Amino acid sequence: ANGILPAIIPTSGWGYTWGNGPDWTSTMIIVPWTIYLLYGDTQILADNYDSMKLFVDYITSVSVDHLTDWGLGDWVPYETVADKKLLISLYYYQDALLLSKIAALLNKGKDSQQYGDLAVKIKNAINKTFLDKKKAVYAGGSQAELSGPLYFGIVPEGVRQKVADNLAKRVIADNRHLDVGLLGSK
C-alpha cells in the first residue's frame, strides 16, 4: 500500500526492511517498460502505473537532497566496494525518468512534468555530490562508479569521454578484469 515491494517475492513478510530498494525493486518499473518497448502496448504501463508512482514517491520520501542509500548497493562485488549511495541513486534517477516517460505515454502531463523534474534534480544531485569534473571521476573511481553514470546517461557532455577513458584505464589497472558486483556488471 505504501509502494514498497519486498526483496523476495513471495514472502511471508521478510524482505520489507532488508534487501529491497531502488537497486532491486525497480523491476516494478523496468519490466513493464521493457515489455512496452518490445510490444508497443501501453496496457501493462496503465495497469501498473499507480504502483509505480507509489514506489517512486516512497523513494522520494526516504531520500535526502535527492539522493538515497536505501538498498543493497553493488551486491557481491568481486573486490572493490562501490559507493552505495551513488549506485542506488542512479536507479532512483532511472525510476523517475521512466515514470516521466510512462506518464507522458498515458497522457498524464502533470505527472510527466513532475517526475521529469525530479529526474533532473536527482541527476544534478548525483553530479554535484559524486563527480570530480577536473579528474573526470565519480566517487572513488571504481569500475562500477564510472560505468554506472555512463550507462544511465547522467555524465555531463563535457566530461563524458574523459569518464569513459578513465573507466578504460581502470579496467586496465585491474588487470583487464571486471571488478564489480551485480549492479556494476550491467
C-alpha positions as CSV (number, residue, x, y, z in Angstrom):
1,A,0.0,0.0,0.0
2,N,2.9,2.4,0.6
3,G,4.8,1.4,-2.6
4,I,7.4,-0.9,-1.1
5,L,8.0,-4.3,-2.6
6,P,9.8,-7.0,-0.6
7,A,13.2,-8.0,-1.8
8,I,12.0,-11.5,-2.4
9,I,8.6,-12.5,-3.7
10,P,6.7,-14.4,-2.5
11,T,7.3,-13.5,1.1
12,S,5.7,-14.0,4.4
13,G,6.8,-10.6,5.5
14,W,10.6,-11.0,5.3
15,G,12.3,-8.5,3.0
16,Y,10.4,-5.3,3.6
17,T,13.1,-3.9,5.9
18,W,16.1,-5.6,4.4
19,G,17.3,-6.2,0.9
20,N,14.8,-4.1,-1.0
21,G,15.3,-0.6,-2.5
22,P,15.6,1.0,-5.9
23,D,18.6,-1.2,-6.9
24,W,16.4,-4.3,-6.8
25,T,12.8,-3.5,-6.7
26,S,13.0,-1.1,-9.7
27,T,11.9,-4.1,-11.6
28,M,8.3,-2.9,-11.0
29,I,9.1,-0.1,-13.4
30,I,11.8,-1.7,-15.6
31,V,9.9,-4.9,-16.5
32,P,6.6,-3.2,-17.7
33,W,8.7,-0.6,-19.5
34,T,10.7,-3.3,-21.3
35,I,7.5,-5.2,-22.2
36,Y,6.1,-1.9,-23.6
37,L,9.2,-1.3,-25.7
38,L,9.1,-4.9,-27.1
39,Y,5.4,-5.0,-27.9
40,G,4.2,-1.3,-28.1
41,D,1.2,-2.0,-25.9
42,T,0.7,0.6,-23.1
43,Q,-1.8,-1.6,-21.2
44,I,0.9,-3.0,-18.9
45,L,2.0,0.5,-18.1
46,A,-1.5,1.6,-17.3
47,D,-2.1,-1.5,-15.2
48,N,0.9,-0.8,-13.1
49,Y,1.0,3.0,-13.1
50,D,-0.4,3.6,-9.7
51,S,2.1,1.1,-8.1
52,M,5.0,2.7,-9.9
53,K,4.0,6.2,-8.6
54,L,3.7,4.9,-5.1
55,F,7.2,3.3,-5.4
56,V,8.9,6.4,-6.7
57,D,7.1,8.6,-4.2
58,Y,8.3,6.2,-1.4
59,I,11.9,6.5,-2.6
60,T,11.5,10.3,-2.6
61,S,10.2,10.2,1.0
62,V,13.3,8.4,2.3
63,S,15.7,10.4,0.2
64,V,17.8,13.3,1.4
65,D,18.7,16.0,-1.0
66,H,17.5,13.8,-3.9
67,L,19.9,11.0,-3.1
68,T,19.2,7.7,-1.4
69,D,21.1,4.8,0.1
70,W,18.1,2.6,0.6
71,G,19.1,-0.8,-0.8
72,L,21.9,-3.2,-1.0
73,G,24.2,-1.4,-3.4
74,D,26.6,-3.3,-5.8
75,W,25.8,-6.7,-4.3
76,V,28.6,-9.3,-4.1
77,P,31.4,-7.2,-5.6
78,Y,34.4,-9.0,-6.8
79,E,36.8,-6.9,-4.8
80,T,36.1,-3.2,-4.8
81,V,33.1,-1.9,-3.0
82,A,31.5,0.9,-4.9
83,D,29.7,3.8,-3.3
84,K,26.3,2.6,-2.3
85,K,24.5,5.9,-2.4
86,L,25.8,6.7,-5.9
87,L,24.7,3.4,-7.4
88,I,21.3,3.3,-5.7
89,S,20.7,6.9,-6.6
90,L,21.3,6.1,-10.2
91,Y,18.4,3.6,-10.1
92,Y,16.3,6.2,-8.4
93,Y,17.1,8.6,-11.3
94,Q,16.2,5.9,-13.8
95,D,12.9,5.2,-12.0
96,A,11.9,8.9,-12.0
97,L,12.9,9.3,-15.7
98,L,11.0,6.2,-16.8
99,L,7.9,7.2,-14.8
100,S,8.0,10.6,-16.5
101,K,8.1,8.8,-19.9
102,I,5.3,6.4,-18.9
103,A,3.1,9.3,-17.6
104,A,3.6,11.1,-21.0
105,L,2.5,7.9,-22.9
106,L,-0.6,7.7,-20.7
107,N,-1.4,11.3,-21.2
108,K,-0.7,12.3,-17.7
109,G,1.1,15.6,-18.5
110,K,1.3,16.9,-14.9
111,D,2.8,13.7,-13.6
112,S,5.2,13.5,-16.6
113,Q,6.4,17.0,-15.8
114,Q,6.7,16.3,-12.0
115,Y,8.7,13.1,-12.4
116,G,10.8,14.6,-15.2
117,D,11.7,17.5,-12.9
118,L,12.5,15.0,-10.2
119,A,14.8,13.1,-12.5
120,V,16.7,16.3,-13.3
121,K,17.1,17.1,-9.6
122,I,18.4,13.6,-8.9
123,K,20.8,13.8,-11.8
124,N,22.1,17.2,-10.7
125,A,22.5,15.9,-7.1
126,I,24.5,12.9,-8.2
127,N,26.8,15.0,-10.3
128,K,27.2,17.7,-7.6
129,T,27.9,15.1,-4.9
130,F,30.0,12.4,-6.7
131,L,31.6,13.9,-9.8
132,D,35.1,15.4,-9.7
133,K,35.0,17.3,-13.0
134,K,38.7,18.0,-13.1
135,K,39.6,14.4,-12.7
136,A,36.5,13.1,-14.6
137,V,35.9,10.6,-11.8
138,Y,32.8,9.6,-9.8
139,A,33.2,8.8,-6.1
140,G,36.4,6.7,-5.7
141,G,36.8,5.9,-9.4
142,S,35.9,2.2,-9.3
143,Q,34.7,0.4,-12.4
144,A,31.1,0.5,-11.1
145,E,31.3,4.1,-10.1
146,L,32.5,5.1,-13.6
147,S,30.4,2.8,-15.7
148,G,27.1,3.4,-13.8
149,P,26.8,7.1,-14.5
150,L,27.8,6.4,-18.2
151,Y,25.2,3.7,-18.5
152,F,22.4,5.7,-17.0
153,G,23.4,8.8,-19.2
154,I,24.0,11.3,-16.4
155,V,27.6,12.3,-17.2
156,P,27.7,15.9,-18.5
157,E,28.7,16.1,-22.1
158,G,31.9,17.9,-21.5
159,V,33.4,15.1,-19.4
160,R,31.7,12.1,-20.8
161,Q,34.6,10.9,-22.9
162,K,37.1,11.6,-20.1
163,V,35.0,9.5,-17.7
164,A,34.9,6.7,-20.3
165,D,38.6,7.0,-20.8
166,N,39.1,6.7,-17.0
167,L,36.9,3.6,-17.0
168,A,39.1,2.0,-19.6
169,K,42.2,2.9,-17.7
170,R,40.7,1.5,-14.5
171,V,39.9,-1.9,-16.2
172,I,43.5,-2.0,-17.5
173,A,44.7,-1.2,-13.9
174,D,42.5,-4.0,-12.6
175,N,44.5,-6.5,-14.7
176,R,41.9,-6.2,-17.5
177,H,39.3,-7.9,-15.3
178,L,35.8,-6.9,-14.2
179,D,35.9,-5.7,-10.6
180,V,32.2,-5.0,-10.0
181,G,29.1,-6.5,-8.3
182,L,25.7,-7.2,-9.7
183,L,24.8,-3.6,-10.3
184,G,28.2,-2.7,-11.8
185,S,28.1,-5.7,-14.2
186,K,25.2,-4.1,-16.1
